Amino acid sequence: MAITLCFADDSTLLTTNAHDMNVLLACVNSYCQWAGVQINMEKTEVTGYDYKHQCPLDLSILQLGNGKPKIVMPWDPVKYLGVHFTITGDLTFERDYVRMKRFTPSSS
């Protein structure tokens, strides 16, 4: 199963295993070659979690063109559409970020 979520220039690809993600990344790479666009590998991140066994997925096989995306551990936050969260549903990082922004005096 593969799902894609896209908004402007942000995309999220969801699969249930690393093999399917590699297939999806190959499709993205083919499209990019056809369209003449490039993926910013510095901003490309992947994360994976086996909910049944409660452990990270091995994502070392993932390839996007000639590069490898940055692997983010499931307990580390990612930022999507301005919100910080973990793949396991932890919004602590977003809460802390909002609190820090709220209580930090702006430099005007």
C-alpha positions in Angstrom: 0.0 0.0 0.0 1.3 3.5 -0.9 -0.2 6.9 -0.1 1.0 10.3 -1.2 0.2 13.6 0.5 1.2 16.7 -1.4 0.9 20.4 -0.7 2.7 23.0 -2.8 6.3 21.8 -2.8 6.0 19.5 0.2 5.3 15.8 -0.4 4.8 12.9 2.0 5.0 9.3 0.9 3.5 6.7 3.1 4.1 2.9 2.8 4.0 0.0 5.1 7.5 -1.3 4.5 10.9 -0.2 3.2 10.7 -2.2 0.0 7.4 -0.4 -1.1 9.0 2.9 -0.2 12.0 2.1 -2.5 9.5 1.4 -5.3 7.7 4.7 -4.6 11.0 6.6 -4.6 12.0 5.0 -7.9 8.7 6.3 -9.3 9.4 9.8 -8.0 12.9 9.7 -9.5 11.5 8.6 -12.9 9.0 11.5 -12.8 11.7 14.0 -11.8 13.9 12.8 -14.7 11.0 13.1 -17.1 10.0 16.6 -15.8 13.5 17.9 -15.6 13.3 18.7 -11.8 15.5 17.7 -9.0 14.8 16.7 -5.4 16.6 18.7 -2.7 18.4 15.8 -1.0 19.4 18.1 1.9 15.7 18.5 2.8 14.7 14.9 2.0 14.0 12.8 5.1 12.6 9.3 5.7 11.4 7.6 8.9 9.9 4.2 9.5 8.4 2.4 12.5 7.2 -1.2 13.0 4.2 -0.6 15.2 3.7 -4.4 15.8 7.2 -4.9 17.2 7.7 -1.3 18.4 11.0 -0.7 16.7 12.5 1.4 13.9 12.4 0.0 10.3 15.7 -0.7 8.6 15.7 2.0 5.9 19.3 1.6 4.7 18.1 0.2 1.4 16.4 3.4 0.4 17.7 5.1 -2.7 16.5 8.2 -4.5 18.3 8.5 -7.9 22.0 8.5 -7.0 21.4 9.7 -3.4 20.2 8.4 -0.1 17.7 10.3 1.9 18.5 11.3 5.5 17.1 8.8 7.9 15.2 10.2 10.9 14.6 7.9 13.8 11.0 7.4 14.8 11.4 9.2 18.1 13.0 12.3 16.5 10.7 15.0 15.2 10.1 15.9 11.5 8.5 19.1 10.4 5.6 18.9 7.9 3.6 22.0 6.9 5.1 23.8 9.9 4.2 21.2 12.6 6.9 19.3 14.5 5.9 15.7 15.3 7.2 12.2 15.4 6.0 9.2 13.4 4.8 7.7 16.6 2.4 10.6 17.2 4.5 12.6 19.8 3.7 16.3 19.6 5.9 17.2 22.5 8.4 18.9 20.2 5.6 21.1 18.7 4.3 22.0 22.1 7.8 23.0 23.3 8.4 25.0 20.1 5.1 26.9 20.5 5.8 27.6 24.2 9.3 28.8 23.4 8.0 31.1 20.6 5.2 32.4 22.9 7.5 33.3 25.8 10.5 34.6 23.8 10.4 38.3 23.4 10.5 39.3 19.7 13.3 41.6 18.6 11.5 44.5 17.0 
